[in-house]
Amino acid sequence: MSIFASRQARPSASRPARLSASSRARFAASGQARRPRFGFCRGIDPVAAGLAIFAGAIYVIFSAYTWRNFNSISWDQGIFTRLADQYARGIFPPIVDIKAPGYNLWGDHFHPILLLTGPLFRLWPSGMMLLVLQSALFALSVYPIVKLARQHTRYWLLVAAAYILSWGLTSALVVQFHEIAFAVPLLAFGITNWIWGKRARACAQIALLVFVKEDMGFTVIAFAAVIFLRAYLERLRARPAPVSGASANTVVYQGAEVSTGATVSGGNEVSTGPAICGRNEVSTGRACTANTVLTDDAAPAPRFGRARTWWHAGLATLRSRTGLASIFLALWGLAWFLLATQVFLPYFSGAGEWEYVTRVEADSAPGLAGWLMPANVKVPTLLWIAAGLGLIGLRSPWALLLVPTLLWRFAGNNPYYWTILWHYSAVLMPIMSVALVDGLARIRAEAQAKSALGAAPSASRLQKLAGYAAVLALCGAITGTSTNGFGHWATGQGNTQGWNSVAGYGDAQSARQQAAARAGIAAVGQGRTVVTDVVTMAYVVPGNRVLWEHSYAGAEPEIDTVFFSNRLHHGDGLQVALWATEKFGGTWDIVSDKSGYVVVMKEGTY
């Protein structure tokens, strides 16, 4: 049986005009809150909302630091800034010369959700807009995670801190904007809304994942498999009617009758205190109004009657709303993966195929051993994930949602896929947190059952285990984050991290160096065709055609400006001018040369 309630208890539609002091006390003790005066506030958890706002503020402050300090680690920030600029100007398909002159970015990855960045970039034409957007999306995902944790575990604050400081989110902030920023809140809200019984909303949010990136279709399929499996197993265990001789307040937990009232009903029934109510039940503090807790499917008794066999349970689950939802999501995820990789991307790609199909490690040994090689990188990543789950999260079916992302990452031939750094782990964080809360809730339920049966020592050990698991998750988050640029920034060490090709890129720039960089941006101006390095490119995207210093082949006659940072040892203004003359011909003038930030322009073009 699912430990999570299928839907939150709702307060009664009617309320007495006046309540006596004793009635008010009973009303408060029952755990029912007053209905908010304004409808849009109904159901809002102020603590979760406050923590989400706090997290967003921290994320924005860090992102502003990276932007002000010129800490771009890769060309991705420049690419997505150029994409947003193209969308803002209504240019379809978007041509992003940073990848290569004339490169159609619709042939790179399938991310139509990024069309939403166009209107925002029109309002704020700066790469900083994307960083604020990513921070807001990550902060938005904090709300459902914290709200769920507050409902199901006493260690919710540890879970909240572990999520806010999780290495997957902080590493993604270090490497700046990526499309997966949209997947994080969709996963967080999609999974939690399903747990809360808001199925249509959950299905819509999970379905939208296919528009974030092509590989997310497999995560949608995994979600479909998990909800079907949970409903199927619950039907196998479900009892269609109260057991003869049981009290009116008996629930079934893993095959044993459990009384939610203050008395023991007999047999295997035990008192657990406050009831965990299903979607059609309302908690009154000590019991539910129905005789049994509904399963995750929360549907009436199956048409085939009691699930006597696995076959009956399977058919009943398929015909249930959960079964239909799982079938739809599985087909939806598969269809969009195939459409994206076999139709859309090959059509717009200059190579006529999905470019990333070749990024599989061909030299690995077959089987699990080959998949885990090199073990010195991949095994630590798995250990970080296990710690983030508090170990007990491994028993949650929601942990299965981690599998698709880990499979393609470990099968890939890009070493950046294998580590906990960069942005590839951001989508794992909401999944891990939900699985952790699920594991904590399961332990709490088991401890309550053992305590009611008189096994107090066992119950105490389980409660301690839950606390240790929450502490492990938080320690894992803090330790993992300490290895990346966010952790270094928080401890005053700049924001440099490993696994990048720009040595010292995160070292703090002095006020003089920052001013020199801004002077270089101003010197470039607009209307230019600029060759840049990865550090400076995002800053000069608005109003210019930007190319990377290693992928400009074919555009040499059109290049009229070079703008380099002080991070990649390009030399002074004279050296950069000589390099430009050698590569692009003509005579080049030094326009700005301050603190290592150099701008040179072709003579006669300015």
Secondary structure, 3 states (H helix, E strand, C coil): CCCCCCCCCCCCCCCCCCCCHHHHHHHHHCCCCCCCCCHHHCCCCHHHHHHHHHHHHHHHHHHHHHHHCCCCCCCHHHHHHHHHHHHHCCCCCCECCCCCCCCEHHHCCCCHHHHHHHHHHHHCCCHHHHHHHHHHHHHHHHHHHHHHHHHHCCCHHHHHHHHHCCHHHHHHHHCCCCHHHCHHHHHHHHHHHHHCCCHHHHHHHHHHHHHCCCCHHHHHHHHHHHHHHHHHHHHHHCCCCCCCCCCCCEEEECCEEEECCCCCCCCCCCECCCCCCCCCCCCCCCCCCCCCCCCCCCCCCCCCCCCCCHHHHHHHHHHCHHHHHHHHHHHHHHHHHHHHHHHHHHHHCCCCCCHHHHCECCCCCCHHHHHCCCHHHHHHHHHHHHHHCCCHHHHCHHHHHHHHHHHHHHHECCHHHHCCCCCCCCCHHHHHHHHHHHHHHHHHHHHHHHHHCCCHHHHHHHHHHHHHHHHHHHHHHHHHHHCCHHHHHHCCCCCCCCCCCCCCCCCCCCHHHHHHHHHHHHHHCCCCEEEECCCCHHHHCCCCEEEECCCCCCCHHHCCEEEECCCCCCCCHHHHHHHHHHHHCCCEEEEEEECCEEEEEECCCC
